[in-house]
Amino acid sequence: MSRSALVGNVTAMLEDAGFVVSDRCAIRPKSFDIAARRGDDLILVKILANIDAFNEATGHEMRRLGTYLEATPLVIGLRSRDEDLKPDVVYFRHGVPVFSPDTAYNLFIENVPPLIYAAPGGLYVNIDGDLLADERQDKDWSLGQLASELGVSRRTVSKYEDGMNASVEVAMALEELFDAPLTSPVDVLEGADEVHESDATPDDPEADPDDQQVVAVFTRAGYSVHPTVRSPFTAVSEDEDDSDIVLTGHSKFTKAAEKRARIMSSIGEVTRTRSVYVVDRAKQESVDGTALVERDELADLRNADELRDVIRERSEYEEAV
């Protein structure tokens, strides 16, 4: 299957699941392919045939964007090396959850979250420690008795009851011993960090020298500016006083810039953010809801209210639901 067809299939699946999906980020480089929202759940999705192409720099950017936009970064892919991704298993690459289209279908269409995640050493599941302790006590077994049945140490059983996750084999043995479900799903959208200890969100990259003036103006107006490297926009800017988030782009107003502005607008509708593109000269005020602001005009804006008003007047759109 071609990557383009794979992106189309994933997009169609998410739409069938009730997500509002942005236009595809058909530009390079790109950290994610589509943004999608269903209610309060916002996801940024990278779609790859081979997940080995997902590198550290892209993973770091997706995690930063997830923090700024209150979104979950995800990778949906078919295989790693020459092996297909297993169904209903969550993998991790550079701190980002990764799973197959089948797993995505079960999660988003069937509302059946995955139970298994991959980590160094094999496949693991979440054990409900409190439920395990209750089942053991109901059976009137000591920690030592259960440890003997499982072929593990008493200390290991104690850790299971304290919340340590277990291998698939141990989980199956436990459920067979007690004839009860003892596992809990991997909550990809909310609690993936509970099963995967990733590093803190990577630091922002340095802004491109060409963008320094734009960054300076937004900073002076009271925005926290987070530069990006592999996104359709050059920064995510947060208005600290108004909780407003603006996707920011900057370049000469070429056909490529117009394309970026359209993609930014589509992403903005899904992420519920505004977007602004700073250009040298503009013959119009916006592109599909992305505000166009000339560099000289931007330099004359002295405070957040003026900047906010210009962006809002030129970037009105009907918020996605």
N, C-alpha and C positions, 0 to 999 in steps of 0.2 A: 504494500500500500504506500502510495506517495505521501510525503509529509502534508502536502496541500489537502489531499483527501482526508487524512487523519484529522487535521484541524477542522475541516468541514463536518466530519462525523461527530467530533467532540462538541462543537458548537451546536449542532442540531440536537444532540443528547441533552445538553444543558438547557436549551430552549424548551424541549419537551418536559424537562423537570421543573419548569416554571421560572427559570432564571432570565433576567434581562441581560443580554450579552452585547458587549461593545463590538465595534468593527475590529477586524484583525489588524494588528500592528504590522503592516506590511512594509516595514522599513528595517534598515540595519544600522548599527547593532541594536538588538532588542532583548530586554531581560524577560519579557513575558509576551505572549501572543494575544491574549484576550483578557478582559476584565468582565466579571459576571456577578450579578446580584440577585438574591432571592430574599426578600424581606430585609432582615438585618445582617444576613450572611453575605459578605463580599469576598470574592476570591480573585486572585491574580494567577492565571494559568499559563504555564509554559508547556508546549506540546511537542514531543520528540518521538521519533521512531526508536532511536537508541539513546537511552538516558546517559550513556557515558559522554555524550556531547555537552552535558550540563556541567559547566565548569564553576570553580570557586567564586570568581568575580561575579558571575551572573547570580549565583546563589546568595552572595552577600547583598547584591542590589535588591533582589526580590525580598529578602528579609527586612531590609531598611524600608522599602516601599510598604511592606505589610504593617510596619510600625507606624509610619506617617499617615497611612490611609485607613488604618484599622481594618486591614484585610488579611486573609490567609493566603500565603503563597503556596502554590501547588505545582507539581510536575506530573503530567499524564503521559506515559510512554509505553512502548510495546516490549522492549527488551533491553537487556544489559549484556554486552559482549554478544555471545551467540545463544543466550538463554532468554526465553520469554519470561516476563514478569509473572509471578504466580498470582492467580486470582485471590482476592480478598486478603492480600498481604500489603501492608504499608512499608515501603522502604524509605530511607532518608539519604539525601545527597546534600552536603554542605548546609545541613540544618533545615532543609526543605522537605516536606513529605512528598513521596513519589509513589504512584500506583498505576495500574493498568486501566485501559478503558472499561474493561469488564467490572473492575472494582468500583470505578467511578459510576457506572450504570447502577450497580447494586446500591451504592451509597445515595445517589441523588434521585434515581427513579424509584427504586424499590424501598428506599429508606432503611436499608440493611447495612449498617456500618461494618467495616472490617474488624475482625477479632485478633488478627495476627500482625506482628510487625517484625521486620528483619533488623538484626543488630549483629555486631561482631560475635561470632560463635554459633549463629543459627537463627531460628525463628522462635519468637516469644509471644506470650499473651499476658494480659493484665489479670491478676488474680484478685478477687474480692476477699481481702484478708479477714474482714469481720465475719463474712458469711462462712468462710472456711473454718474459722475458730468456732462459730456456732455449730456447724455440722460435726466437727470433731468432738465437741463437748456433748452434743446430743447422743453421739455414738459411745460416749464415755471412754474415749481413747485419750491417752496421754500424748504429749508431744513425741515422746520416745517411740510409742507404738506406731504412730503415723509415719515417723521417720523410718522405722524398720520396714513398713509396708512399701514405702517409696524408694528405699535404698539410698537415702540421703541422711545427713546428720540432723540431730535434734535442733541445732542452731539454725539450720537451713529452713526447717519447717517453721520455726519461730519467725524467721524473716519473711516467709510467705504470708504469715498472719499479720505481720507489720506492714505489708504492702509491697514487698519485693515481687517482681514479676517472675514468671516461670517459663521454662521451655514448653513447647507444644506437647512433648511427650509426657512431662510431669503433669501438665494441665489435664491431659486426657486420662492419665492414671487417677488423678484426684476425682474427676467427675465420675469415673467408673466405680471408685471405692465408695463414694457417697451417693451415687445415683442422683446427682443434682448439678445444675449449671453453676459453675463457680467463677466463670470468666466474665469480664466486662469489655465492651468494644473499645477500639481506639477512636476517640473523639477527634477526628481530623480537624474539624473546624474550630474546636475550642480547646482541646486538651492534649494536642500532640506533644507538647513539651513535657507532659507528665511521663511519657514513655521514652522520650529522647532528650537527653541532657545536652543541649547545644550551647555554644558560647553565647555571650551577650551580643546584642545587635551590633554588627560591625560599624565602625566609625564612618562618618561621611567622607567621601573623597574631596579633594580640593576642587574648587570651581575652575572651569576653563578660563584662562586669562582673558579671552574675548568676552566672557560673561561677567567679569569683575564689576563693571559699571552697573549692570542690571542688579547684581547681588547687592551692591552698595546702596542703591536706591531703595530696594525692598527692605533691607536691614534698617536703614535710616527711618523708614516709615513704620517700623515696629514689627516686621515679619521675621520669623526664624526661617532661614533659607537652607534647604538641604539639597545640595547639588546631586545630580545623577550622571551616570556615564553611559548606560545602555538602555535608555528609555526614550519614548517619543518626545518627551519634554526634558529640558535641561535642569530643572529643579522642581522640588515641591516646597512651596512657601506657606508657612502657617502664620496667620494673623493672631498674635498672642492675646489681643484685647477682644477680638470678635469671634474667635474659634472658627474662622473662615480659612479654608485651604484652597490654594491656587496652584494649578499646574502651569509652569512657566517655560516658554520657549524663546529662543533668540537667534536670529540670523537675518541675512538679507531676504527680502520677500520674493522668493523664486517659486517655481512650480513645486519643487520638493518641500519648501517651507509651507506652502498652501496645503499640501498633502498631510504634513505633520500637524498643522493646525486643525484639519478636519478630524484626524485620529484623536487628537487631544480633546476635541469637543465630544466625540463619541465616548471616550473614556470618562470624561467629566460627568456626563449624564449618568453613567453607571455608578461611578464612585461618589456622586453627589458633591463634586468639587467644581470650581470655576477654572477657566483656563485663559491665559493671556499670552500673546506672542508679540515680542518686541522686535520691531523692524526699523530699518533706516528710513524708508518711505512707504506710505500706505495710501492706496486710492479708495479704501473702504474701511469701515469701522470694525468689521468682524468677519470671520469665516465660520459659518455654521455654528455660531455661538461662542467661538473662541475670539476674545477681544484682541484687536490689533492696536498697538500703541507704538508711536514713533519714539526713537531714542531721545530726541530733543524734548519731546513732550514729557516723557517719563522723567527726565532730569529736572523738569520744572515742578514736579509734584513733590510737595514738601512734607506731607504727613500721611498717616494711614487713611484718614477720612477721604482725602482727595484721591488717593490711589484706589481705594476701595470703591468709591463712587464711579470712577472711570471704568473700572473692570466690570462692575455690575451693570452699568448702563449699556455696555457693549456685549455682554455675554449672557443675556437673558436666555434661559431655556426652560422647558417644562420638565421638572424633576422626575426622574425615573422612579417607578414604584415597584 
